[in-house]
Amino acid sequence: MDRHRAGLEGRRWRHPAGPRRGPRVVRRLPAAGIGRSGTGLRLERGESSHSFAHSLQSDIERRRSACVTTRPDPQAARRNQRGAHMTPHTIRRPFAKLASAMAIALPASLASGSCRPDLSFIATEVEAFLAENPFVPGIAIIIGRDDEVIYERGFGDTTTTSVMPIASATKWITGAALMSLVDEGLVSLDTRVAEFIPAFDDDDGPLSRITLGHCFAHTSGLPAQSAALNDRNLPLQDFAVVTAIAGPRLDLTGAPVEPGAEFHYGGVSMQVAGAVMELAAGEPFQAILASRITDPLGMSSTFFPLGSPRVAGGLNSNAADYAAFLQSLFDGAAGAGGVLSAEAIDTLLEDQAHGAIRRFVPPSVPTGFSHGVGVWLDLFDEESGASVEATSVGAYGANAWLDRSRGLYGMFIVFSNNGLVTPLVRDLQRGVADAVDVSRADLSGDGAVGAGDLAILLGAWGTQGPGDLAGNGVVGSADLAILLGAWGPCPNPD
């Protein structure tokens, strides 16, 4: 398990906009619930562990046939638990005794190996989407968990090596290039643009206070778009001077917008930041990206077309290359399979918007998302404030995502319309998370979910130990519901 995932296991999450919408449900247990509590079994006050064990065993036998072919809704369970105050329960000791009893009382599993997530639903949903949208040429998907690819497939005319424009999904990669210069000590996120481009030194006006952090978080106060962005022959440093002459954006009162005050999504500020990066590194932006990101990661199909690079949206790439980049964010340190230090990765995925007023956010981005260094952030760890889920979306349908709590990453690439494909991608993301949660129910690693796994879970009841399948910070009824829903041989044993 990598450092990031280890640091986030067993934590409580918050979403910037409150509880999330209901996840996609692949299969669900009967509406009556599991056991006597409706959401899971619990030991009532004054009830003996012996009577509870008898009731639990009876309930499991009653539900067992259904559990083999059904799956619970683990994210719904997390939503129900997320708002609760989670402290270790006093029922832990009776469950520890019960765990030993149950390991003997129930039949042992016969399968060997460990569970893999059942991702067969992906092909069903993608093929249905393509049938409904025949003008979409194809889709390619790669999903990885920890250090292995768990799903890789192309549909239609698109493969995982098909190269196409990724539009704004570029921002995550160029944000990583900026953090590589931070690692080298050439710049920091607090570096002012005016330190490298004198045209931004406006006698302590708002231009002089713009930093690289502002530029990559869309809080610079500069205009979001510019006709100069379409001039592929205009060098980055000349673009920066033209932008300085145009001046900052004006607020609703007609006053210049202060850096850090407003979030306004666009490409101008990152183009300016690219000019600073060139001056700090002493080489063209394309060379910065190649030497620090794409070449070390073997991303041979990721490049800017001829002309001045569009820092915020000009890369061509494919699913295989982008997946290699996402995998590097789990490697934890440069030289260990990654290209950034652990500290740089954490900073890349930290909130950089700092509460700025949201003036413009693309329609495809859910309300409540925040922004890191060139990447959208979703869930956050309540204790550390670190992001748990991150995503980067392109106008043509490229979608990259990272789920640090589960060690998941994925790349969905298509040449179409982002508004058309994003609902499908979000549905697939939720489905993958659900499938991974269910697969984790094989706590003993024997290739099936059975008595041994139940014993482990009950032995950890009320703690943050093994068995926190719902990811809500404590082993409890939500986790028991997931385990019982996964009861039986793994659908895809190793």
NUMARVO-648529 format. One record per residue (C-alpha): residue in one letter; chain; x, y, z. Coordinates in pm, 1 decimal, decimal comma. Layout:
BEGIN
   rest   kette         c1         c2         c3
      A       A          X          Y          Z
...
REM end
This chain:
BEGIN
   rest   kette         c1         c2         c3
      M       A        0,0        0,0        0,0
      D       A      139,9      336,8      -96,0
      R       A      201,2      620,3      149,3
      H       A      -97,8      824,1       32,7
      R       A     -349,4      544,6       65,1
      A       A     -208,4      433,6      400,0
      G       A     -247,3      786,5      533,8
      L       A     -609,1      808,5      420,4
      E       A     -740,9      464,7      520,1
      G       A     -989,6      477,0      801,3
      R       A    -1058,7      850,7      774,9
      R       A    -1382,7     1042,9      750,5
      W       A    -1452,6     1232,8      432,1
      R       A    -1637,6     1555,0      363,3
      H       A    -1765,7     1684,8       31,3
      P       A    -1744,6     2059,9      -35,6
      A       A    -2111,4     2067,6     -131,1
      G       A    -2241,2     1831,3      137,2
      P       A    -2363,9     1472,4       85,4
      R       A    -2318,9     1331,5     -260,7
      R       A    -2596,1     1225,0     -488,6
      G       A    -2695,2      860,3     -479,6
      P       A    -2449,1      630,5     -653,9
      R       A    -2525,5      393,2     -932,3
      V       A    -2664,4       71,0     -787,9
      V       A    -2553,6     -240,1     -969,5
      R       A    -2749,2     -483,2     -755,6
      R       A    -2903,5     -426,3     -417,8
      L       A    -3008,1     -641,8     -126,4
      P       A    -3382,3     -674,8      -57,7
      A       A    -3542,9     -355,6       65,4
      A       A    -3616,7     -514,3      399,8
      G       A    -3251,5     -469,8      482,6
      I       A    -3004,1     -702,9      647,7
      G       A    -3086,8     -835,8      990,3
      R       A    -3286,7     -653,6     1252,0
      S       A    -3144,6     -301,9     1221,1
      G       A    -3241,0     -255,8      856,1
      T       A    -2891,8     -145,5      752,8
      G       A    -2694,6     -415,4      932,4
      L       A    -2685,6     -628,1     1244,6
      R       A    -2600,1     -479,7     1580,0
      L       A    -2578,2     -605,2     1935,4
      E       A    -2854,7     -438,8     2135,1
      R       A    -2791,9     -316,7     2489,1
      G       A    -2846,4     -601,8     2733,7
      E       A    -2838,4     -866,9     2462,4
      S       A    -2591,1    -1149,2     2514,0
      S       A    -2333,7    -1234,7     2253,8
      H       A    -2466,1    -1592,5     2257,5
      S       A    -2820,7    -1491,0     2158,6
      F       A    -2683,5    -1242,8     1907,5
      A       A    -2460,2    -1509,5     1753,4
      H       A    -2757,9    -1743,6     1713,7
      S       A    -2964,7    -1466,2     1554,5
      L       A    -2679,2    -1359,2     1328,8
      Q       A    -2613,6    -1710,9     1205,5
      S       A    -2983,2    -1764,0     1133,2
      D       A    -3002,7    -1435,8      948,2
      I       A    -2697,5    -1513,3      739,5
      E       A    -2836,4    -1853,7      641,8
      R       A    -3168,1    -1688,1      552,7
      R       A    -2998,1    -1427,8      332,3
      R       A    -2715,5    -1635,0      196,2
      S       A    -2868,2    -1734,8     -138,0
      A       A    -2956,5    -1373,7     -209,3
      C       A    -2615,3    -1247,4     -102,6
      V       A    -2431,7    -1467,6     -349,7
      T       A    -2595,4    -1295,0     -645,2
      T       A    -2656,3     -944,0     -512,0
      R       A    -2453,2     -647,3     -409,1
      P       A    -2533,6     -374,9     -157,3
      D       A    -2500,5       -3,8     -220,6
      P       A    -2182,0       70,4      -21,6
      Q       A    -2174,0      441,6     -100,8
      A       A    -2531,0      481,7       25,6
      A       A    -2417,5      319,1      346,3
      R       A    -2130,0      564,6      364,4
      R       A    -2367,6      855,1      320,7
      N       A    -2581,2      730,9      609,0
      Q       A    -2275,1      698,0      829,3
      R       A    -2088,8     1009,4      713,1
      G       A    -2275,8     1255,5      932,2
      A       A    -2256,0     1044,4     1247,1
      H       A    -2010,5     1104,4     1527,1
      M       A    -1793,9      794,7     1501,8
      T       A    -1636,7      661,0     1816,2
      P       A    -1537,9      303,4     1907,1
      H       A    -1839,4      110,0     2031,3
      T       A    -1856,6      -71,5     2361,9
      I       A    -1972,6     -388,8     2188,3
      R       A    -1626,5     -467,1     2059,0
      R       A    -1536,0     -728,8     2324,1
      P       A    -1850,1     -942,5     2278,7
      F       A    -1788,8     -936,0     1903,8
      A       A    -1431,4    -1051,8     1952,3
      K       A    -1563,1    -1367,9     2119,4
      L       A    -1836,7    -1398,0     1861,4
      A       A    -1582,9    -1379,4     1581,4
      S       A    -1408,6    -1694,7     1699,8
      A       A    -1738,3    -1876,5     1734,1
      M       A    -1856,0    -1778,9     1388,8
      A       A    -1533,3    -1899,7     1227,6
      I       A    -1625,1    -2250,5     1346,3
      A       A    -2000,3    -2230,2     1306,8
      L       A    -2000,6    -2140,7      935,9
      P       A    -1846,7    -2351,8      656,6
      A       A    -1502,7    -2250,1      538,6
      S       A    -1454,3    -2127,7      182,1
      L       A    -1298,4    -2363,5      -67,7
      A       A    -1174,2    -2118,4     -326,7
      S       A     -817,6    -1990,6     -332,1
      G       A     -669,6    -1653,8     -427,3
      S       A     -812,3    -1308,3     -361,2
      C       A    -1111,1    -1115,2     -492,1
      R       A    -1082,5     -884,0     -786,8
      P       A    -1345,8     -619,8     -853,1
      D       A    -1621,4     -735,6    -1088,1
      L       A    -1607,0     -471,9    -1360,9
      S       A    -1809,5     -655,2    -1623,6
      F       A    -2076,0     -383,9    -1605,7
      I       A    -1838,3     -139,1    -1780,9
      A       A    -1863,9     -311,7    -2118,2
      T       A    -2241,6     -339,1    -2087,3
      E       A    -2285,5       31,0    -2018,8
      V       A    -2029,4      154,0    -2273,9
      E       A    -2167,8      -64,4    -2551,7
      A       A    -2519,0       58,8    -2473,9
      F       A    -2395,7      418,2    -2485,3
      L       A    -2225,3      369,0    -2821,7
      A       A    -2536,4      202,7    -2962,2
      E       A    -2743,0      505,1    -2855,7
      N       A    -2482,2      748,1    -2993,4
      P       A    -2354,4      597,8    -3321,1
      F       A    -2174,7      920,5    -3413,2
      V       A    -1927,4      864,3    -3126,1
      P       A    -1640,0      672,7    -3291,2
      G       A    -1525,8      484,3    -2983,6
      I       A    -1409,0      494,3    -2622,7
      A       A    -1097,5      369,2    -2445,9
      I       A    -1073,9      302,2    -2073,0
      I       A     -791,3      209,1    -1837,7
      I       A     -848,0      159,0    -1465,2
      G       A     -573,1       81,0    -1217,4
      R       A     -560,9       -1,6     -850,3
      D       A     -242,0       38,3     -650,4
      D       A       33,3      -90,3     -880,3
      E       A     -167,3     -289,5    -1135,5
      V       A     -408,0     -225,8    -1419,6
      I       A     -740,1     -394,4    -1338,0
      Y       A     -929,2     -297,1    -1653,3
      E       A     -810,8     -203,0    -2002,5
      R       A    -1025,3     -202,4    -2311,2
      G       A    -1105,9       -8,6    -2625,7
      F       A    -1452,5       10,4    -2779,5
      G       A    -1548,0       90,0    -3136,4
      D       A    -1263,6      239,7    -3336,9
      T       A    -1072,7      361,0    -3029,8
      T       A     -799,5      172,9    -2845,5
      T       A     -598,6      260,9    -2536,3
      T       A     -317,1      377,4    -2767,5
      S       A     -535,3      596,1    -2992,1
      V       A     -398,0      952,2    -2981,6
      M       A     -640,6     1245,0    -2968,6
      P       A     -672,6     1596,1    -2821,5
      I       A     -742,6     1589,0    -2447,3
      A       A     -824,1     1961,9    -2413,0
      S       A     -845,3     2073,4    -2049,0
      A       A     -729,8     1735,4    -1918,2
      T       A     -392,9     1889,7    -2013,4
      K       A     -403,3     2103,9    -1699,0
      W       A     -328,2     1820,6    -1455,0
      I       A      -12,8     1723,6    -1645,7
      T       A      113,8     2080,5    -1686,0
      G       A       34,1     2142,6    -1319,4
      A       A      263,0     1849,3    -1239,8
      A       A      533,3     2010,4    -1457,9
      L       A      504,5     2324,9    -1245,3
      M       A      541,5     2118,1     -927,4
      S       A      855,6     1957,1    -1072,0
      L       A     1012,1     2304,8    -1088,5
      V       A      900,4     2361,1     -729,3
      D       A     1079,5     2036,6     -638,0
      E       A     1394,9     2172,2     -802,1
      G       A     1371,3     2498,4     -609,9
      L       A     1341,9     2708,3     -925,5
      V       A     1004,0     2853,9     -827,4
      S       A      731,6     2815,2     -564,5
      L       A      357,0     2860,5     -579,2
      D       A      415,3     3195,7     -406,9
      T       A      650,1     3315,8     -680,8
      R       A      510,8     3638,6     -825,8
      V       A      478,1     3661,7    -1201,9
      A       A      626,7     4012,2    -1185,2
      E       A      957,7     3867,1    -1060,6
      F       A     1014,2     3721,8    -1409,2
      I       A      795,9     3939,7    -1631,9
      P       A      846,0     4311,7    -1556,9
      A       A      529,4     4406,2    -1746,5
      F       A      334,7     4268,6    -1447,2
      D       A      502,6     4511,6    -1206,3
      D       A      229,5     4775,2    -1184,9
      D       A      345,5     4969,2     -878,5
      D       A      182,5     4741,8     -619,2
      G       A     -133,8     4707,6     -824,7
      P       A     -316,4     4373,7     -860,0
      L       A      -93,1     4250,0    -1144,9
      S       A      214,3     4271,7     -924,3
      R       A       54,0     4041,0     -664,1
      I       A      -35,1     3754,6     -899,7
      T       A      149,0     3433,3     -812,9
      L       A      201,4     3104,3     -992,9
      G       A      -37,9     2946,1     -743,2
      H       A     -307,5     3192,8     -845,8
      C       A     -244,0     3116,2    -1213,2
      F       A     -292,8     2740,8    -1178,4
      A       A     -592,2     2775,1     -943,9
      H       A     -786,6     3016,2    -1169,8
      T       A     -780,7     3288,4     -904,2
      S       A     -533,5     3529,5    -1067,3
      G       A     -788,2     3798,5    -1151,5
      L       A     -678,2     3788,1    -1515,8
      P       A     -933,4     3749,2    -1797,1
      A       A    -1036,7     3389,0    -1845,3
      Q       A     -998,6     3391,9    -2223,2
      S       A     -815,1     3598,8    -2483,2
      A       A     -801,0     3615,2    -2860,8
      A       A     -423,9     3579,0    -2824,4
      L       A     -478,2     3219,9    -2701,8
      N       A     -571,6     3126,2    -3057,5
      D       A     -245,8     3262,5    -3202,1
      R       A      -30,9     2950,1    -3221,8
      N       A      266,1     3157,0    -3341,5
      L       A      272,3     3383,9    -3035,0
      P       A      547,0     3273,9    -2791,7
      L       A      446,6     3228,9    -2428,0
      Q       A      655,1     3519,0    -2304,1
      D       A      506,7     3754,8    -2564,6
      F       A      161,9     3632,1    -2467,0
      A       A      234,8     3723,0    -2104,7
      V       A      331,4     4078,8    -2202,4
      V       A       13,9     4118,4    -2411,6
      T       A     -190,2     3994,4    -2114,0
      A       A      -24,7     4242,9    -1878,7
      I       A     -105,4     4528,4    -2117,6
      A       A     -471,5     4418,3    -2127,6
      G       A     -478,0     4434,2    -1749,2
      P       A     -680,4     4247,9    -1485,0
      R       A    -1045,4     4151,7    -1508,1
      L       A    -1295,0     4397,8    -1359,4
      D       A    -1543,5     4301,1    -1089,1
      L       A    -1913,0     4388,4    -1082,6
      T       A    -1835,8     4738,2     -954,8
      G       A    -1581,5     4807,2    -1228,7
      A       A    -1281,8     4772,2     -996,1
      P       A     -984,5     4544,4    -1080,2
      V       A    -1022,5     4193,8     -938,5
      E       A     -771,0     4121,1     -665,1
      P       A     -564,5     3801,5     -699,7
      G       A     -717,1     3524,3     -488,5
      A       A    -1058,4     3691,9     -459,7
      E       A    -1250,3     3519,9     -739,0
      F       A    -1241,9     3180,6     -911,0
      H       A    -1287,1     3221,4    -1285,4
      Y       A    -1202,2     2915,8    -1493,1
      G       A    -1003,8     2978,6    -1810,0
      G       A     -674,7     2939,8    -1995,1
      V       A     -505,5     3280,7    -1988,0
      S       A     -347,3     3260,4    -1644,0
      M       A     -187,7     2921,6    -1711,0
      Q       A      -41,5     3050,3    -2035,4
      V       A      117,5     3333,1    -1834,5
      A       A      246,2     3080,0    -1580,7
      G       A      402,0     2882,7    -1867,5
      A       A      604,3     3190,6    -1963,0
      V       A      736,3     3217,6    -1606,3
      M       A      825,2     2847,8    -1607,9
      E       A     1026,7     2893,6    -1928,0
      L       A     1222,3     3182,9    -1779,1
      A       A     1283,1     2999,5    -1449,8
      A       A     1401,7     2678,6    -1617,1
      G       A     1584,2     2844,5    -1905,6
      E       A     1423,7     2619,1    -2167,6
      P       A     1105,5     2600,4    -2377,6
      F       A      788,7     2477,1    -2212,9
      Q       A      779,2     2167,6    -2433,0
      A       A     1127,1     2074,3    -2309,1
      I       A     1023,6     2126,9    -1945,7
      L       A      733,3     1887,3    -1990,7
      A       A      933,5     1627,1    -2181,4
      S       A     1236,6     1613,4    -1951,9
      R       A     1043,5     1609,5    -1623,9
      I       A      713,3     1432,9    -1695,6
      T       A      651,3     1260,5    -2027,1
      D       A      996,3     1111,8    -2101,5
      P       A     1057,3      965,2    -1752,8
      L       A      709,4      809,4    -1754,8
      G       A      738,3      672,3    -2108,6
      M       A      452,6      891,0    -2233,6
      S       A      574,3      887,4    -2591,9
      S       A      234,0      974,6    -2739,2
      T       A      178,5     1285,9    -2525,7
      F       A      286,8     1607,1    -2696,5
      F       A      189,9     1957,8    -2804,8
      P       A      123,2     2007,3    -3177,9
      L       A      351,2     2242,8    -3367,7
      G       A      347,9     2604,4    -3259,6
      S       A      326,0     2772,8    -2923,3
      P       A      193,3     2529,9    -2659,3
      R       A     -151,6     2576,9    -2508,4
      V       A      -54,3     2516,7    -2143,7
      A       A     -413,7     2479,5    -2026,7
      G       A     -555,3     2265,1    -2304,9
      G       A     -328,8     2183,7    -2598,3
      L       A     -191,4     1833,3    -2539,3
      N       A     -255,5     1526,8    -2750,7
      S       A     -237,6     1198,4    -2561,8
      N       A     -391,2      854,5    -2521,7
      A       A     -536,3      647,5    -2238,7
      A       A     -219,5      442,8    -2186,1
      D       A        2,0      749,9    -2144,8
      Y       A     -234,6      931,7    -1913,1
      A       A     -275,3      620,7    -1698,5
      A       A      102,6      609,4    -1655,9
      F       A       90,6      967,3    -1528,9
      L       A     -188,5      887,6    -1283,5
      Q       A       -3,0      581,7    -1158,3
      S       A      301,4      798,9    -1087,1
      L       A       96,4     1001,5     -839,1
      F       A       71,1      690,7     -620,1
      D       A      442,6      614,6     -630,9
      G       A      517,9      874,5     -364,7
      A       A      861,7     1002,5     -456,2
      A       A     1069,0     1093,5     -757,8
      G       A     1303,6      811,4     -848,9
      A       A     1069,0      543,2     -714,4
      G       A      859,6      514,5    -1028,8
      G       A      725,4      866,1     -993,7
      V       A      842,5     1206,0    -1109,5
      L       A      741,4     1427,2     -816,1
      S       A      829,1     1428,4     -448,9
      A       A      565,6     1318,3     -200,2
      E       A      534,0     1678,6      -83,5
      A       A      481,9     1802,0     -440,3
      I       A      208,1     1542,8     -498,5
      D       A       31,8     1649,5     -179,6
      T       A       51,2     2016,0     -285,0
      L       A      -72,3     1933,0     -636,0
      L       A     -381,8     1777,3     -478,7
      E       A     -444,7     2038,0     -208,1
      D       A     -711,2     2307,6     -228,9
      Q       A     -548,8     2612,2     -388,5
      A       A     -866,4     2815,2     -442,4
      H       A     -878,7     2901,4      -69,9
      G       A    -1243,3     3001,1      -62,7
      A       A    -1237,4     3236,1     -362,8
      I       A    -1580,4     3347,2     -485,0
      R       A    -1688,4     3118,4     -769,4
      R       A    -1758,7     3343,7    -1067,9
      F       A    -1736,3     3086,6    -1346,3
      V       A    -1716,4     2707,0    -1333,3
      P       A    -1771,8     2484,3    -1639,6
      P       A    -2119,6     2325,6    -1652,1
      S       A    -1965,2     1976,2    -1652,3
      V       A    -1808,3     2029,6    -1308,7
      P       A    -2039,4     1937,8    -1016,6
      T       A    -2125,8     2213,6     -772,3
      G       A    -1890,9     2213,9     -476,2
      F       A    -1572,9     2093,8     -643,6
      S       A    -1261,1     2284,0     -543,7
      H       A     -934,0     2318,8     -733,5
      G       A     -573,5     2213,9     -677,1
      V       A     -277,3     2285,0     -906,3
      G       A     -451,1     2238,4    -1240,6
      V       A     -692,2     1969,5    -1116,3
      W       A    -1046,2     1953,8     -977,8
      L       A    -1084,3     1819,9     -623,7
      D       A    -1386,8     1642,8     -480,5
      L       A    -1386,4     1469,2     -141,3
      F       A    -1154,8     1586,4      137,8
      D       A    -1016,2     1421,3      451,7
      E       A    -1177,4     1597,6      748,9
      E       A     -863,9     1564,1      964,0
      S       A     -585,5     1670,2      729,4
      G       A     -779,8     1859,8      463,7
      A       A     -609,2     1649,5      193,2
      S       A     -814,5     1565,4     -113,9
      V       A     -941,1     1210,5     -149,0
      E       A    -1076,3     1227,2     -503,8
      A       A     -950,9     1436,5     -795,8
      T       A    -1049,4     1464,6    -1160,1
      S       A     -946,9     1637,9    -1482,5
      V       A    -1197,7     1681,8    -1763,9
      G       A    -1148,2     1784,5    -2127,4
      A       A    -1398,1     1945,6    -2363,5
      Y       A    -1385,9     1650,6    -2605,9
      G       A    -1463,2     1392,2    -2338,0
      A       A    -1126,2     1298,4    -2185,2
      N       A    -1180,5     1223,3    -1815,0
      A       A     -905,0     1133,5    -1571,2
      W       A     -969,1     1058,6    -1205,7
      L       A     -788,3      957,0     -889,3
      D       A     -939,3      800,1     -576,0
      R       A     -670,3      805,3     -309,2
      S       A     -876,9      628,3      -42,1
      R       A     -912,2      317,7     -259,3
      G       A     -582,2      342,4     -448,2
      L       A     -777,9      380,7     -772,4
      Y       A     -705,7      576,0    -1088,8
      G       A     -874,8      576,1    -1426,6
      M       A     -860,6      732,2    -1771,2
      F       A    -1158,2      752,2    -2006,3
      I       A    -1076,4      893,7    -2347,9
      V       A    -1303,3      974,0    -2640,1
      F       A    -1325,6     1232,3    -2915,2
      S       A    -1677,5     1362,8    -2875,5
      N       A    -1859,4     1614,1    -2656,4
      N       A    -1784,7     1636,9    -2285,8
      G       A    -2144,9     1717,8    -2194,6
      L       A    -2258,2     1399,9    -2367,3
      V       A    -2010,2     1156,7    -2211,8
      T       A    -1959,8     1298,0    -1861,0
      P       A    -2277,8     1139,0    -1714,5
      L       A    -2156,4      800,8    -1838,2
      V       A    -1810,7      856,6    -1690,1
      R       A    -1951,7      960,3    -1351,4
      D       A    -2172,0      650,8    -1350,4
      L       A    -1875,7      428,0    -1430,7
      Q       A    -1666,0      590,3    -1159,1
      R       A    -1931,6      519,6     -897,5
      G       A    -1973,1      165,4    -1023,0
      V       A    -1598,7       98,2    -1004,5
      A       A    -1584,5      233,7     -649,1
      D       A    -1876,0        9,2     -549,1
      A       A    -1714,7     -295,1     -709,0
      V       A    -1384,5     -229,0     -533,4
      D       A    -1561,1     -190,5     -198,9
      V       A    -1729,9     -526,7     -248,0
      S       A    -1404,1     -694,2     -355,3
      R       A    -1236,6     -574,1      -36,9
      A       A    -1478,5     -792,2      163,1
      D       A    -1238,4    -1083,9      106,1
      L       A    -1043,0     -978,3      414,8
      S       A     -866,7    -1312,5      450,7
      G       A     -753,8    -1320,7       87,8
      D       A     -875,0    -1675,8       24,9
      G       A    -1071,9    -1604,0     -291,3
      A       A    -1416,6    -1600,7     -133,8
      V       A    -1613,5    -1400,6      118,3
      G       A    -1710,0    -1625,7      404,7
      A       A    -1677,7    -1710,2      771,5
      G       A    -1313,1    -1613,7      800,5
      D       A    -1382,3    -1266,9      667,5
      L       A    -1681,7    -1227,4      896,9
      A       A    -1462,8    -1323,2     1192,7
      I       A    -1206,9    -1058,2     1099,3
      L       A    -1472,1     -791,0     1061,6
      L       A    -1647,9     -871,6     1389,7
      G       A    -1317,1     -885,1     1571,7
      A       A    -1244,5     -528,4     1457,3
      W       A    -1596,2     -396,3     1529,6
      G       A    -1595,5      -37,0     1650,0
      T       A    -1233,6       27,5     1549,2
      Q       A    -1054,4      172,9     1247,4
      G       A     -891,9     -160,2     1176,1
      P       A     -940,9     -419,0      898,2
      G       A    -1300,7     -440,0      789,0
      D       A    -1376,9      -71,1      727,5
      L       A    -1518,4     -158,3      386,1
      A       A    -1744,9      145,5      366,4
      G       A    -1452,5      380,2      430,5
      N       A    -1636,2      580,4      696,6
      G       A    -1370,1      555,0      967,2
      V       A    -1508,4      276,8     1185,8
      V       A    -1602,7      -89,6     1140,9
      G       A    -1976,4     -122,9     1184,6
      S       A    -2312,3     -216,1     1034,4
      A       A    -2243,3      -53,8      696,4
      D       A    -1936,5     -275,4      654,3
      L       A    -2130,8     -583,9      761,9
      A       A    -2391,2     -504,7      496,7
      I       A    -2119,8     -491,8      229,2
      L       A    -1961,9     -817,8      347,0
      L       A    -2290,8    -1008,3      354,8
      G       A    -2381,7     -873,0       13,8
      A       A    -2057,5    -1013,8     -126,0
      W       A    -2094,9    -1355,5       44,4
      G       A    -1971,5    -1649,5     -160,7
      P       A    -1692,3    -1716,8     -411,8
      C       A    -1532,4    -1416,7     -577,4
      P       A    -1666,2    -1349,7     -927,3
      N       A    -1309,1    -1295,3    -1050,1
      P       A    -1066,6    -1482,7     -822,5
      D       A     -696,2    -1435,3     -893,9
REM end
